[in-house]
């Protein structure tokens, strides 16, 4: 009985220790893609919205929490776009970015894991959302949908897992 307890403790603690030790670079996640058929696919462009970590700003008696900037790279690591992600310190809604359909790497600060690299697939006419704010599993998801999520090591949901075949293979 005591050996089982030790095995369970080691199995539970080892991933956490490995995560703490691996602070060399950003955490790598993905691919994240759009939810099923959110918008018409007539367009050759899609949309990306990234909920990055927020920064607290005090404007007298009111606090605002704009989202931090992030970077979008091509799969061959060329910078595609720097996204300010807020118009001003009063803007708490992340920016909706229009991009040509394709696969991208998002480098962005998360609320609890520092810089994170997320592979994001943008579909024509659809919105891909990457959520790096602390959050729990959305209540409206079925158990099948819940198994199709990309998560941070703490269980926070980053987005819906995308088909890695690229923008043209996700929806026939």
N, C-alpha and C positions, 0 to 999 in steps of 0.2 A: 504493500500500500504506500509506504514511504517513497519507494522508487518511482511509482507512478506520479506522485506529487512533484518530485524533483524533475521528472521528464516534462510534465505540464508547465512547471515554472520556467524551465529552460526554453521550451518551445514558445512560450508567451513573451519572455523577456528578450530573447535573442533578436527578433526583428526590430524591437524598439532600440536596442543598443546599436544595431547595425545602422539604423537610420540616424542616430545621433553621431556616430563615427563618420558617416559619409557626408561631410560638409564641404567637399571639394568644389562642387559646382551646383548648378540648379537641379532640382528634382525633375525627372523626365517622365511625362505622362502622355497618354493619348492612344489612339486618335479620337478626337471628339468631333461629332458631326451634327447636322441639323436633326430635329425631331421629324417624324414622318410627315411628309407633304404639308408643310406649313404655309407655303405661298406658291403661286403659279410658277412653272419652270420655263416660261417663255423668254426670260432674260438670260443673257450670257454671264451675268454677274450675280453674285450672292452677297450676303451680309454677315458680318462678324461683330459680336458684342462680347466684350470681356469685362467681367466684374473682377477687377483687381483689388488688391488690398486698398483700404481707404486711409486717408490722412486727415487727422482732426485739425480744424481751423476754427478759432474763436473770433466771432465778429461782434464784440460787445457782449450782449446777453445770449447770443445764439451760437450754437456749435454747428458746423457744417462738416460733412465727411465726403469730400470728392474722391473719386477713384484715381489711383496712381497711374502714371503713363506706362506704356508697354511698347514692345517692338514686334513687328511681323517680318519673318524671314521666309525666303523661298527654301525648298528642300535642300538646295545646294549652299545654304547659309548666306545668301545675299540679302541685305536689308531691303525689304519691300516698302515698309512704312513705319514711321514712328507715330504713335497715337498718343496725343496728350491726355485723352480720356476724360477731360473736363474742360468746359469753356472758361470757368472761373472757380474760385474757392467756394462759391455758393452752389455750384452745379454738382448734385449728388447722383445723377443718372449717367452711366457710362455711355460713351460715344458709339453710335451705330456706324460701322465702317463698311463701305461698299468695295468689294474686291472681285476681280475676275474669278470665275469658278476654278478651283484647284486645291492643292494641298499646301499648307503653310505650317510654319513652326512659330508659335507664339512664345515669346520670352517675357514673363510678367511677374511682378511680386504677388505672392499669395499672402493671405492674412496670417497663416500660421507656419509656413514652410519656406519663407524667403523666396528667392527667385525660382521659378518653375518654368520648364520648357514643355509645352503642350502641342502635340501634332493636331492641327485643326483642318478639317476638310470642309470647304465651302462649296455648296451645291448651287447650280443656277436657280435664281429666284427664291432661295431659301435662306433662313437665318441660322447660323451656328452660334451657340452661346457657350462661353467658357466661364465658369463661376469659380473664382479663387477666393471668394469671401468665405468665412466660416458658415457652414450651413449643414443641415441634416437632410435625410432622405425626404423628398417631397411626398406628402400624404396621398396625393392623387394617383401615384404610380401603382400598377399591378405588380405581382411578384415577378412576372416575366420581364417587364420593363425594368424593374429594380435590378435584375441580374445583368442588364445591358448598360450599366453606368460605369463611368470612369471616376475613380475616387482618389483622394489624397490618402496617405497612410493613416490619418486619424479617422477615416470614414466619410469625410466631407465629400459631397458630390460635386465633381468638376463639370460634368456634362454627359451627354448620351454617346455611347460608343459608336463610332462610325465604321462603315465598311471600308477596309483599307485598300480596296481595289481602285479607289479614286472617285472623282465626281461622277463619271459616266456609269460606273458599275453599281452605285448605291441604290439607284432606282431604275429598273429596266424601262 
